[in-house]
Every structure is written in structure tokens, then in C-alpha cells.
Amino acid sequence: MPQLKRESVTTGDQSWVGSGHGIHNCRTSVLDVSAFTKADHYPDGYFPSGLIVNVADESSVKPFTGATGEVFGVLFTDQTTDGVEDLNVPIFRHGFIKVDRLPVTTNIPDDAPNGFVFIQESDA
């Protein structure tokens, strides 16, 4: 008997996207799952849309820390993970970002990287 499982797939909460600019130009990259920690990046079993990543090497996307040589990118859609297998994922590489709506904002650069515009707004 085959081992079947049921999964729900959604795009996630993309309220962080500030405009339609750039959404059709996401690049497929390989998320190096081993570089991320479950507690910090996917506590609910998935990487959330809006997760900030380092895309300096598109074949091995890692967490963004702001270190020299890193390239800022944002995971465009939720990605379910088993915590082991690397994932092919869409990366938002330029456009408008509503910073207050990102799932994690601890590594946001002070100035928007080239190609990005940061919008500060409140959910209030």
C-alpha cells in the first residue's frame, strides 16, 4: 500500500509586499535547509513568506545576517519543510517591502539594499 499524506499548500501571508513591482520576477533558488534552525526560522514546520535570506549563492541560500558579501533577498511563499531536504524556492529580489509586516525583522539593514524600497507603516 502506498504511503500517502495530505498537505495543504498556500502562498502564506504576503501582506509584507508593498506593490506588484517585482513579484513576477522572483528567481528560483535552492534553500540550504541545514543552514537554518527550526527554533528561529521554521518552528511551525514551514519557512514563512517574508523570511529574509542571503542569496549571494543561489544554489545555497542561507539566513541573512548583514555580513559583508551577503545579498539581500526575501522568501516569496511559505515553504513546508521536513528539516532535512533542500528546497527549490522563489526569492523576491527587488521591489517594495512593508517592513512592519515581515515575520522577522531582526536582520533588516538600516538602508534598503539596491533594488528594494522599505516602507515603514503600522498595522494600527
N, C-alpha and C positions, 0 to 999 in steps of 0.2 A: 504494500500500500504506500502511495507517495506521501512524503512529509509536506503537507500543505500548511500555510499560515496565512492569516488575513492581516493586511496592512492598510492603514488609511494614509493617503498621501495628499498633503496640501502644500500651498506655497508658503504658508506661515504669515506672520504679521509683518506686512511691508509698509506700515504707516510711516516708517523712517525715510521712505523715498520721497524726495521733495518735489519732483516733477517727472514727466515722462522722458526727459532727456537722459539718454544713456542706458535705459532698460533693455533696449533691443540690441545693444552692443556688448552684453555680458560675454565674457570669454570662458570657455570650459577649461578647467584646471583640475589637477589632482590634489585633493586634500590629504595630507600626510596625517592620518588619524593618530599615529603613535606620538606625534609632537604635541598633542592636546591632552589635557587632563579632564577626566569625567567631571570632577567636582567643579571645575572652573568653566568648562566650555560646553559640556553636554550632559548635565545632571539628570535630565528627563529622557535620555536615550536618543536625543537628536541634537544636531547643531542648528541653532536658530538663525533664521533670516536676520541679517543685520550684524552678524558676527564679524568683527574686524580681523582681517588676516594679512599676512605678509605674502605677496605674490612675486617676490623677486625671482623665484624659480617656479614657474607654472606647473612643473612636473612634481613639485613637492611643496605645496602651500602649507605654511606654518602660522602659529599665532603671531600677531603684530605686537612688537614691544617698543617700537620707536627707535631702535638701534640704527646706526649708520649702515647704509646699503639696503635697508628694507624698502619694499614698495607697498604702499597702502592699497588695500582692496577690501571689499565687503561681500560676504556670502549673500547671494541674492534670495535663495529659497531655503526653507527648512530642509535638513538632510538627516534622515534616520541612520543610525549607526549601530553596529554591533561592538564598537570599540576596538576593532582589530583591522578590518579590511579598509584600505584606502578607497576614497570616493571620487568620482568624476562630478564636479560641481560647477554651477555658474557663478562667476565672480563679477560683481559690479565694479567697473574700472574707472568710470568718470560720471559725474552728474551731481545732483543736489541731494544733500543728506540732512534730514531733521535730526540733529544730534540728540535732543531730549527723548527721542523715541527709539533709539538704538537699545538692544537688550543689555549691552555692557558698554560703558563709556570711559573706563579707566585708562585706556591706551590711546585716546583721541589726541592727535597732535594739536598744539596750540594754534597753528596756522593750517589751513586746509592744504593738503598736498596738491600738486599740479593736476588739473582736470576735475577737481572737486570744489564744491561750494558748500560750506557748512551753514545751516540755518539754525539759529537758536530760537526756540519757541517753547512755550509751556503747554502742558495738557490742560491747564486750569481753565 
